[in-house]
Amino acid sequence: MYGVLALLLDIAFREKNYRIFKTAIPVSFVWVMAFATLEEFSQIWIPARNFDLIDLAADFIGVVLCIAASRLVEIKIKKVDFSSYKPTKKIREDRE
């Protein structure tokens, strides 16, 4: 769930990063992990819920993987040359 949220935020805030020690950290990672950490720690005070560091680690892994996938797809799309696209005969006929 947090991975999907991170993916959507990464698309929304494309190329927005925080600079920490000359390292670019995606805005989507910071915000989603802050929310996930707050949500996980809030479970300490809810009797029906359990605080679990493994759950927080799973959130972290999901967020990292989804942001990495988002960035890889963006790189692949930038490499595609859409200017060389020529419509097929069927598409040309449908346009007319």
N, C-alpha and C positions, 0 to 999 in steps of 0.2 A: 504494500500500500504506500509506504513512504518512498519506495523506488519510483512508482508511477508519479507521485506528487513531485519528486525531484526532477523527473524527466520533463514534465509539463512546465515546471518553473524554469528549467534550463532552456527550453524552447522559447519561453516568454522573455527571459532575460539573457538572450543570446550574447555571448562574449562579454558579459558583465562579471568582473572578478574583483575580489578584495586582494590587496597586496599585503602579505605578511612575510617579513624577512625575505623580500625579493621573490617570493613565491606567489603565483596567481592561484587563488582558491575561488572556485565558482560561487557566486552569490546563492545559487539554488542549494548547494551543499551546506553552506553555513546556516541558512534559514530552516531547511528541513531537519537538519541534525539538531539544531537548537530546539525546534518544536518536539522532535522525537525524544530528546533528553528530558525536557520538561514534562512531557507526558509520562515517560517511564518513571521518573522520580515522584510524580504526583501519585503513583500507585502505592507508595509507601503508606499514605494516609487513607486509602480506600480499603475497607476490610475485605471486600469481595475480590480484590485484585492482588497480584503479587509482583513485587519489584524483582527484575531479573536482568543481570548484566549480559547474559547470553542473548536475551531478546534485544537489548540495545545494540549488541554487536551485530546481530542479524539485520537490524535496521540500517546500521552503518554500511554493511556489505551491500545490501540492496540499493542504497542510495548511490554508492560509489559505482556499482555495476551499471545502473541505469544512466547515470551522468556520462560514464565512459562510452556507453552505447550511443547516447545522443551525440556526443562529440565525434565518434567514429562515423556515424551516418552523415553528419554535417560535412566531414572531410571528404567522404566518398561522393556526395552530391556536388561539392565544389569542383571535383575533378571531371565530372561529366560535361561534355561540350554539347549543350542544347542548341547551339547555333547551327550545327550541321544536320539537324533533324529535317527530314523531308517526308511529308505525309504520303501515305500509300495511296494507290489509285482509289480504293474504297472510300477513304477519308475525303479525298478531293471530290468524289461524286456526291457524298453526303453533304458537303458544304454548298454545292450548287443546287 
